[in-house]
Every structure is written in C-alpha cells, then in structure tokens.
C-alpha cells in the first residue's frame, strides 16, 4: 500500500479586533489574529501537512505572504486548492488529527462545528477528522495569551496501486 504522512505547524499572534477564525469558523474573541490571509492557524497547519505528505513544499511557497492576491484570503479556499492537488496525484485522506494550542478562546464549545467545517471543505466524512485542544499551562507565548498555535497530522493513501 502506498501511504504518505505529513505534519504541519502554524502560529499567529493576537492583534486587532476579533473574532478569531479557527478551522474555518469565526469564534467570538476580543482580538483577531495578525496575518496576511485570514490567519486561520488550524487550516494553515493542515495545508502544510498535506503539502508535506505530497512533498510539495509549504504554504508559503504556494501562497506567498508578499503576494497581494492572497491578502485577506479565506484559508478554506487555499486548503481546497491544495486538496485538489492531492487528489490529482491520486491520493485520498485516510485521517486527519488536528490540535489547537491556546489559553483563549476556549475551543471545546466549537469543536464539533470546526470538525464539520473541516470535513465539509475537504469533502470527507467527519469520522476522518479529529479536533483536539490544549493549553500550555500558562507557559510560553500561548500561555501569556499572545497568540495561537496549531498542529496537524495527515495520513494519505494512494487511490490506486
């Protein structure tokens, strides 16, 4: 069986007005995230994981932050473009494991909505998507509530041998 694994990591700092976009949904919060696109750390990490699995660089190569066409871009659109490439190469997603790292906002009340949105964007059954959240127990930049980090792991399988 031809399988591929990829991992991704992203960070954005808080700044400006909320809400915060995580996993394709807007979560009410007093601040937003500073970014060239919509700052969706979770979808950025997932996009990087997919690109890593197919060996095609990272989100910065595909969607440079100095390119005006991506200013304020919806990360769901960027993720869809990468997923189209994954499918064109003959792979499908076996499963995705996503982790949001932050003190605030609390992710648990939004977990199912995030899961549904990620599954919808990728055209997957929700059973293939897992969403986790953790804090850093007050340590580091996330513990000081300066920003949010996210990690993603993805397993791809070849649709044909």
VENMONOR-V661168 format. One record per residue. OMEGA is omega as a letter, one per 30 degrees, with the letter a starting at -180 (* if undefined). NEAR is the number of other C-alpha atoms within 12 Angstrom. Layout:
omega,near
OMEGA,NEAR
OMEGA,NEAR
This chain:
omega,near
l,10
l,17
l,21
l,28
l,29
l,34
a,32
a,33
l,32
a,32
l,28
l,35
l,26
l,31
l,20
a,16
l,15
g,20
l,24
l,36
l,39
l,50
l,46
l,37
l,30
l,24
l,27
l,19
a,22
l,16
l,25
l,31
a,33
a,26
l,30
l,25
l,31
l,32
a,43
a,46
a,45
l,47
l,51
l,50
l,42
l,51
l,50
l,38
l,40
l,47
l,42
a,28
l,35
l,34
a,20
l,21
a,21
a,28
l,31
l,21
a,16
a,22
a,29
a,19
l,19
l,15
a,15
a,12
l,15
l,22
l,19
a,23
l,24
a,29
l,36
l,35
l,24
l,37
l,38
l,26
l,22
l,36
l,35
l,23
l,23
a,32
l,23
l,14
l,22
a,20
l,29
a,31
l,36
l,27
l,30
l,38
a,34
l,39
l,37
a,43
l,40
l,37
a,26
f,34
l,34
a,22
a,33
l,23
a,16
a,25
a,27
l,22
l,23
l,34
l,35
a,24
l,30
l,40
l,31
a,22
a,30
a,36
a,22
l,21
l,19
a,25
l,19
a,25
l,34
l,31
l,37
l,28
l,31
l,24
l,27
l,20
l,15
a,16
l,14
a,17
l,22
l,26
l,20
l,19
l,29
a,25
a,34
l,45
l,38
l,39
l,35
l,38
a,36
l,37
l,30
l,33
l,25
l,22
l,18
l,13
*,9
